[in-house]
Amino acid sequence: MSRSDLLAHAVALSEKLPDKSYAINLCQDRYLFIVAYLAVAIRQQVSLLPSNQTPHTLSDLTANYPDSYRLSDNRDNADFCFSHAQLEKSSKTFPAINIDAPLSISFTSGSTGQPKAIQKTWREFQTSAELALQRFKLQDQAITILSTAPMQHMYGLETSLFWVLFSRLTLHNSRPFYPQDINQTLTHLDGDKVLFSTPRHLNSCRQISCDWADIKFILSSTAPMSRKLAAQIEDQLQAPVFELFGSTETLSFASRRATQSEQWRPYATIRLIQKQQQFILQGGHIAKALVLDDNFTIDHQGLFTLQGRSADLIKIAGKRASLSELNHYLTAIDGIEDAVFFPSNNERLSALVVSQLPKQTIIQHLKHSIDAVFIPRAIYPVSTLPRNEMGKLIKTELDQLIRTYTLARK
C-alpha cells in the first residue's frame, strides 16, 4: 500500500465511524490499525489504546470512557468492525489535523501498579519520530520493518506508524510470533530489512539453531538488555542490536548499542538533567519538562546510565541495590529461563525462578556477582511468571503469585 492509498482509505473510513468521542482501537492487522487510527483523527475523536485486550481491561475502559466504541477487525469484540475487503478509497483531500489536539491515549502496562492514561498529540509523535529517524539515519532509506510489537503499545505505535509515516520506510503487514516464523518472514523479504522486537522475544530467537536472513540491524525496547544477551543475539542473528530508551509517558528519547556502551545517548535537542534528587527530561518532543521516576548518572556530554527506578531501590543492612540490577544477575545465570527478586517480610530478599537448577547452584552463582546481604533467603521454583505480550511483569498477578508461595511456606 502506498501513502496515497492509506490516506484515501482513512478518509473513506472516517465517514462511516460512529459519532462518539473516543474509539478503542483493537485492530490486530497492522494496516487496518493505521487506517483506523487516522480515520479516528479525521473525525476529531481520540483513539484509546489499551495495554491488553482482556475482557476485564476492556470493560474497565468502556466504563471509564462511556462515550466510546470498540473499533476492530474482529467481530467478536467490536462495535464497529471492518476488513481489507471493506476498505474503500475516497477522492476527497485528507483534511488538516490539529497537531496540538489530543490524538490518542495510551495506557501503561501496569507493571508497577495500576495502568495510567497517557495522552499524546500529533506534534509530539511527529517530533519524536523525526529525532529518532535522524538518530538512526533512516529518513531517506528504503528499508522494510518487520516488527513483533503490537500497534497498541507505544513502542509499536511509534516505530510502526510514525517512523514510517515520516520516512521512506516500509512496514511489513504481519506480526510473526514464533522465532521460526520471524526467521521465515525475514527470509522472504526482498531488499534491506530491520527487525524491531523486545529482549524476551530476541532471546527466544537467538536460541533456535538456524541461519538467519541478512538483517541490517535489530532494534529492541521495553527493557534494557544486558551486554551478554546483546552479544549473544548479535552473534546468532549476525546483526547489530540497538536499543531505545523511553516510556509510555516520554516516548523514546535515547538509544545505545549495549555491546559497545552501557551509556544511553539522548536524541538531538533532548537533555536529561539532575536537580537535587530529581532527574528532569526536557527539549525535543517533550512539550513540558518531565520528572522521571528513574535514577541515573549523567556525564559531562549528557550521556546517561540507568541506575534503577526510585521505587526499585532497596536498602538492606545499610547497603543499597536496584532490584532491576539484581534481576539481571539472576536471569543471566545459564539454566534460568526467567526470574524475579522480591522483598520478604523478614527484610531480606526472596526470588521466584523458572528453572530446573538446584537452589544451591543458583546461590553459588549469585555469590560471585552480588553482595551477600542480597542473596535470596528463599527461592521458589515456578513454571512461569505473569508477563504481558511485551514481556513486562504484571504487578497485580505477580503480587498474587508471591502471596501464594509465601503463604504456603508459612
C-alpha positions as CSV (number, residue, x, y, z in Angstrom):
1,M,0.0,0.0,0.0
2,S,1.3,3.5,-0.8
3,R,0.9,6.6,1.4
4,S,-1.8,7.8,-1.0
5,D,-3.7,4.5,-0.7
6,L,-3.5,4.8,3.1
7,L,-4.8,8.4,3.2
8,A,-7.7,7.6,0.8
9,H,-8.7,4.6,2.8
10,A,-8.6,6.6,6.1
11,V,-10.8,9.4,4.7
12,A,-13.4,6.9,3.4
13,L,-13.5,5.0,6.7
14,S,-13.8,8.2,8.7
15,E,-17.2,9.0,7.2
16,K,-18.6,5.6,8.4
17,L,-17.4,5.8,12.1
18,P,-19.9,6.1,14.9
19,D,-20.5,9.6,16.2
20,K,-18.7,9.2,19.6
21,S,-15.8,11.0,21.4
22,Y,-13.5,8.0,21.7
23,A,-12.6,4.9,19.7
24,I,-11.0,1.9,21.3
25,N,-8.7,0.7,18.5
26,L,-8.4,-3.1,18.9
27,C,-7.3,-3.9,15.3
28,Q,-4.7,-6.6,15.1
29,D,-3.9,-6.2,11.4
30,R,-1.2,-3.5,11.2
31,Y,-2.5,-1.8,8.1
32,L,-6.1,-1.8,9.4
33,F,-5.0,-0.4,12.7
34,I,-3.2,2.5,10.9
35,V,-6.2,3.2,8.7
36,A,-8.5,3.2,11.7
37,Y,-6.1,5.4,13.8
38,L,-6.0,8.1,11.0
39,A,-9.8,7.9,10.4
40,V,-10.5,8.5,14.1
41,A,-8.2,11.5,14.0
42,I,-10.0,12.9,10.9
43,R,-13.3,12.7,12.9
44,Q,-11.6,14.6,15.7
45,Q,-12.1,11.7,18.0
46,V,-9.4,10.3,20.3
47,S,-8.0,6.8,20.0
48,L,-7.9,4.7,23.1
49,L,-5.1,2.1,23.1
50,P,-5.3,-0.5,25.9
51,S,-2.2,-2.3,27.0
52,N,-4.0,-5.6,26.6
53,Q,-7.4,-6.9,25.3
54,T,-8.6,-8.9,28.2
55,P,-12.4,-8.7,29.0
56,H,-11.6,-7.0,32.4
57,T,-9.4,-4.4,30.7
58,L,-11.9,-3.6,28.0
59,S,-14.9,-3.4,30.4
60,D,-13.0,-1.0,32.7
61,L,-12.0,1.1,29.7
62,T,-15.6,1.3,28.5
63,A,-16.8,2.2,32.0
64,N,-14.2,5.0,32.3
65,Y,-14.9,6.3,28.8
66,P,-18.7,5.8,28.3
67,D,-18.8,7.9,25.1
68,S,-16.6,5.3,23.3
69,Y,-16.9,2.4,20.9
70,R,-14.8,-0.6,20.1
71,L,-13.2,-0.4,16.6
72,S,-11.8,-3.7,15.4
73,D,-11.1,-6.2,12.6
74,N,-12.6,-8.9,14.7
75,R,-16.4,-9.1,15.1
76,D,-16.2,-10.8,18.4
77,N,-15.2,-7.7,20.3
78,A,-16.3,-4.8,18.0
79,D,-19.0,-2.2,18.0
80,F,-17.7,-1.2,14.5
81,C,-15.9,-3.9,12.5
82,F,-14.2,-3.7,9.1
83,S,-11.8,-5.7,7.0
84,H,-9.5,-5.3,4.0
85,A,-12.3,-6.3,1.7
86,Q,-14.5,-3.5,3.0
87,L,-11.9,-0.8,2.5
88,E,-12.9,2.0,0.1
89,K,-10.9,4.9,-1.3
90,S,-12.2,8.4,-1.1
91,S,-11.3,11.1,-3.7
92,K,-11.5,13.8,-1.0
93,T,-8.4,15.5,0.2
94,F,-7.0,14.3,3.5
95,P,-8.0,17.1,5.9
96,A,-5.7,19.2,8.1
97,I,-5.3,17.8,11.6
98,N,-4.9,19.9,14.7
99,I,-1.4,18.7,15.7
100,D,-1.8,20.0,19.2
101,A,-5.2,18.4,20.0
102,P,-5.3,15.1,21.9
103,L,-4.7,12.4,19.3
104,S,-4.6,9.2,21.3
105,I,-4.5,7.9,24.9
106,S,-2.2,5.0,25.7
107,F,-2.1,3.1,28.9
108,T,0.9,2.0,30.9
109,S,1.3,-1.8,31.3
110,G,0.5,-1.8,35.0
111,S,3.9,-3.4,35.6
112,T,4.4,-1.0,38.5
113,G,0.8,-0.7,39.7
114,Q,-2.4,0.5,38.2
115,P,-2.2,1.5,34.5
116,K,-2.0,5.2,33.9
117,A,-3.7,7.1,31.0
118,I,-1.1,9.0,28.9
119,Q,-2.4,11.5,26.3
120,K,-0.3,12.5,23.3
121,T,-0.6,14.9,20.3
122,W,0.4,14.6,16.7
123,R,3.1,17.2,17.2
124,E,4.8,15.0,20.0
125,F,4.7,11.9,17.8
126,Q,6.0,13.6,14.7
127,T,8.8,15.4,16.5
128,S,9.9,12.3,18.3
129,A,9.8,10.3,15.1
130,E,11.9,12.8,13.2
131,L,14.5,12.8,16.0
132,A,14.6,9.0,16.1
133,L,14.9,8.8,12.3
134,Q,17.7,11.3,12.4
135,R,19.5,9.2,15.1
136,F,19.4,6.0,13.0
137,K,19.8,7.9,9.7
138,L,16.6,6.3,8.4
139,Q,14.9,9.4,6.9
140,D,15.7,8.5,3.3
141,Q,16.4,4.8,3.3
142,A,14.1,2.3,1.6
143,I,14.1,-0.4,4.3
144,T,11.4,-2.8,5.3
145,I,10.5,-3.1,9.0
146,L,9.4,-6.4,10.5
147,S,8.0,-5.8,14.0
148,T,6.8,-8.1,16.7
149,A,5.4,-5.2,18.8
150,P,1.6,-4.7,18.9
151,M,0.4,-1.5,17.4
152,Q,-1.4,-0.6,20.7
153,H,1.9,-0.5,22.6
154,M,3.7,2.8,22.5
155,Y,6.9,1.2,21.1
156,G,4.8,-0.4,18.3
157,L,2.9,2.8,17.6
158,E,6.0,5.0,17.4
159,T,8.1,2.7,15.2
160,S,5.4,1.1,13.0
161,L,3.2,4.1,12.3
162,F,5.0,7.4,12.8
163,W,8.5,6.4,11.9
164,V,7.1,5.0,8.6
165,L,4.8,8.0,8.0
166,F,7.7,10.5,8.1
167,S,10.3,8.5,6.1
168,R,10.7,6.1,3.2
169,L,10.5,3.1,5.4
170,T,8.1,0.3,4.6
171,L,6.1,-1.6,7.2
172,H,5.6,-5.3,6.7
173,N,1.9,-6.1,7.5
174,S,2.5,-9.1,9.7
175,R,3.1,-10.0,13.3
176,P,5.0,-13.2,13.5
177,F,5.3,-14.6,17.0
178,Y,7.4,-17.8,17.0
179,P,11.2,-17.4,16.2
180,Q,10.9,-19.8,13.2
181,D,8.1,-17.7,11.8
182,I,10.1,-14.5,12.3
183,N,13.1,-16.0,10.5
184,Q,10.9,-17.3,7.6
185,T,9.2,-13.9,7.2
186,L,12.6,-12.2,7.1
187,T,13.9,-14.7,4.6
188,H,11.1,-13.9,2.1
189,L,11.6,-10.2,2.3
190,D,13.4,-8.5,-0.5
191,G,15.9,-5.7,-0.1
192,D,17.2,-4.2,3.2
193,K,15.3,-5.2,6.3
194,V,15.3,-4.5,10.0
195,L,13.8,-6.4,12.9
196,F,12.0,-4.5,15.7
197,S,11.3,-6.6,18.8
198,T,11.8,-7.0,22.6
199,P,14.6,-8.5,24.8
200,R,12.5,-11.6,25.6
201,H,11.5,-12.2,22.0
202,L,15.0,-11.7,20.7
203,N,16.3,-14.0,23.4
204,S,14.0,-16.7,22.1
205,C,15.2,-16.0,18.5
206,R,18.9,-16.5,19.4
207,Q,18.2,-19.9,21.0
208,I,17.0,-21.6,17.8
209,S,19.6,-23.2,15.6
210,C,19.2,-21.9,12.1
211,D,20.7,-19.5,9.6
212,W,19.2,-16.1,9.8
213,A,18.4,-13.8,6.8
214,D,20.6,-10.8,6.3
215,I,19.3,-8.1,8.7
216,K,20.6,-4.5,8.5
217,F,20.1,-4.0,12.3
218,I,17.9,-5.1,15.2
219,L,16.0,-2.7,17.4
220,S,14.9,-3.6,20.9
221,S,12.8,-1.8,23.5
222,T,10.6,-2.2,26.6
223,A,13.5,-3.2,29.0
224,P,17.3,-2.6,29.0
225,M,19.3,-5.6,27.7
226,S,22.4,-6.9,29.4
227,R,25.6,-6.7,27.4
228,K,25.9,-10.5,27.5
229,L,22.4,-11.0,25.9
230,A,23.0,-8.3,23.3
231,A,26.3,-10.0,22.3
232,Q,24.6,-13.4,22.1
233,I,21.8,-12.0,19.8
234,E,24.3,-10.2,17.6
235,D,26.4,-13.3,17.3
236,Q,23.4,-15.6,16.4
237,L,21.4,-13.2,14.2
238,Q,24.6,-11.6,12.7
239,A,23.3,-8.0,13.0
240,P,24.0,-5.1,15.4
241,V,21.5,-4.7,18.2
242,F,20.4,-1.2,19.1
243,E,18.0,-0.3,22.0
244,L,15.6,2.5,22.6
245,F,15.1,4.2,25.9
246,G,11.7,5.7,26.7
247,S,8.3,5.0,28.2
248,T,4.7,5.5,27.5
249,E,4.9,8.9,29.2
250,T,8.0,10.1,27.4
251,L,8.0,8.3,24.0
252,S,11.5,7.1,23.0
253,F,14.2,9.7,23.7
254,A,17.6,8.0,23.7
255,S,19.4,5.0,22.2
256,R,22.5,2.8,22.7
257,R,24.3,-0.3,21.4
258,A,24.8,-2.4,24.5
259,T,27.7,-4.3,23.2
260,Q,29.6,-1.1,22.8
261,S,28.5,1.0,25.7
262,E,26.2,0.9,28.7
263,Q,25.5,4.6,28.3
264,W,22.5,6.0,26.6
265,R,22.7,8.9,24.2
266,P,19.7,11.3,24.1
267,Y,18.3,12.3,20.8
268,A,19.4,15.7,19.4
269,T,17.9,18.7,21.3
270,I,16.9,16.4,24.3
271,R,18.5,16.8,27.6
272,L,18.4,14.8,30.8
273,I,19.4,16.9,33.8
274,Q,19.7,16.5,37.6
275,K,18.3,19.0,40.1
276,Q,18.9,17.9,43.7
277,Q,17.4,14.4,43.8
278,Q,15.3,14.7,40.7
279,F,16.0,13.8,37.1
280,I,14.3,16.1,34.6
281,L,13.8,15.4,30.9
282,Q,13.3,18.4,28.5
283,G,13.7,19.5,24.9
284,G,12.8,17.8,21.7
285,H,9.3,16.4,21.7
286,I,8.9,16.9,25.5
287,A,6.3,19.6,25.5
288,K,6.6,20.2,29.2
289,A,9.6,19.2,31.3
290,L,9.1,15.8,32.9
291,V,10.4,14.5,36.2
292,L,11.3,10.9,35.7
293,D,10.9,8.1,38.3
294,D,14.3,6.6,37.3
295,N,17.7,7.3,38.8
296,F,20.7,8.0,36.5
297,T,24.3,9.0,36.4
298,I,24.9,11.7,33.7
299,D,28.3,12.6,32.3
300,H,29.6,15.9,31.0
301,Q,28.4,15.1,27.5
302,G,24.9,14.4,28.6
303,L,25.2,10.6,28.2
304,F,23.4,8.7,31.0
305,T,23.5,5.4,32.7
306,L,20.4,3.9,34.3
307,Q,20.7,3.2,38.0
308,G,17.2,1.9,38.5
309,R,13.7,3.3,39.4
310,S,13.3,5.3,42.6
311,A,10.8,2.7,43.8
312,D,13.1,0.0,42.7
313,L,16.0,0.8,45.1
314,I,16.2,-1.2,48.3
315,K,18.4,-0.9,51.4
316,I,19.4,-3.9,53.4
317,A,22.0,-3.8,56.3
318,G,23.0,-0.3,55.2
319,K,23.7,-1.4,51.6
320,R,21.7,-0.2,48.6
321,A,20.9,-2.1,45.4
322,S,18.5,-1.9,42.5
323,L,16.0,-4.8,42.1
324,S,16.3,-4.5,38.3
325,E,20.1,-4.9,38.5
326,L,19.7,-7.9,40.8
327,N,17.2,-9.4,38.4
328,H,19.7,-9.0,35.6
329,Y,22.3,-11.0,37.6
330,L,19.8,-13.7,38.4
331,T,18.4,-14.1,34.8
332,A,22.0,-14.1,33.4
333,I,22.7,-17.5,35.0
334,D,22.7,-20.2,32.4
335,G,19.8,-22.5,33.1
336,I,17.4,-19.9,34.4
337,E,14.6,-19.0,31.9
338,D,13.0,-16.3,33.9
339,A,13.2,-14.9,37.5
340,V,12.4,-12.0,39.8
341,F,13.6,-10.9,43.2
342,F,11.1,-9.6,45.7
343,P,11.3,-8.2,49.3
344,S,10.3,-10.6,52.0
345,N,8.7,-9.7,55.4
346,N,11.9,-10.5,57.1
347,E,13.7,-7.6,55.5
348,R,15.6,-9.9,53.2
349,L,15.0,-10.8,49.6
350,S,13.4,-13.9,48.1
351,A,13.0,-14.9,44.4
352,L,10.7,-16.6,42.0
353,V,12.6,-18.7,39.5
354,V,11.7,-20.5,36.3
355,S,14.5,-23.1,36.2
356,Q,15.4,-26.7,36.8
357,L,18.6,-25.7,38.6
358,P,19.0,-26.7,42.3
359,K,18.7,-23.8,44.7
360,Q,22.3,-24.1,46.0
361,T,23.6,-23.9,42.4
362,I,21.7,-20.6,41.9
363,I,23.0,-19.2,45.2
364,Q,26.6,-20.2,44.3
365,H,26.4,-18.3,41.1
366,L,24.9,-15.2,42.8
367,K,27.7,-15.1,45.4
368,H,30.1,-14.3,42.6
369,S,28.1,-11.3,41.4
370,I,26.1,-9.7,44.3
371,D,26.7,-8.8,47.9
372,A,25.9,-11.4,50.5
373,V,23.1,-9.3,52.0
374,F,21.1,-9.5,48.8
375,I,21.4,-13.3,48.4
376,P,17.7,-14.6,48.4
377,R,16.8,-16.3,51.6
378,A,14.1,-18.3,49.8
379,I,13.9,-19.4,46.2
380,Y,10.6,-20.6,44.9
381,P,10.6,-22.6,41.6
382,V,7.6,-21.6,39.4
383,S,6.5,-22.8,36.0
384,T,6.1,-19.3,34.6
385,L,6.0,-15.6,35.6
386,P,3.0,-13.4,34.7
387,R,4.1,-11.2,31.8
388,N,2.2,-9.3,29.2
389,E,2.9,-9.8,25.4
390,M,5.7,-7.2,25.6
391,G,7.4,-9.2,28.3
392,K,6.7,-6.9,31.2
393,L,5.7,-8.3,34.6
394,I,2.0,-7.7,35.5
395,K,2.3,-6.4,39.1
396,T,-1.2,-7.4,40.3
397,E,-0.7,-11.0,39.1
398,L,2.9,-11.1,40.4
399,D,1.8,-10.0,43.8
400,Q,-0.8,-12.7,43.9
401,L,1.8,-15.3,42.9
402,I,4.1,-14.1,45.6
403,R,1.4,-14.3,48.2
404,T,0.5,-17.9,47.1
405,Y,4.1,-19.1,47.6
406,T,5.0,-17.2,50.7
407,L,1.8,-18.2,52.5
408,A,2.3,-21.8,51.5
409,R,5.7,-21.7,53.1
410,K,4.3,-20.5,56.4
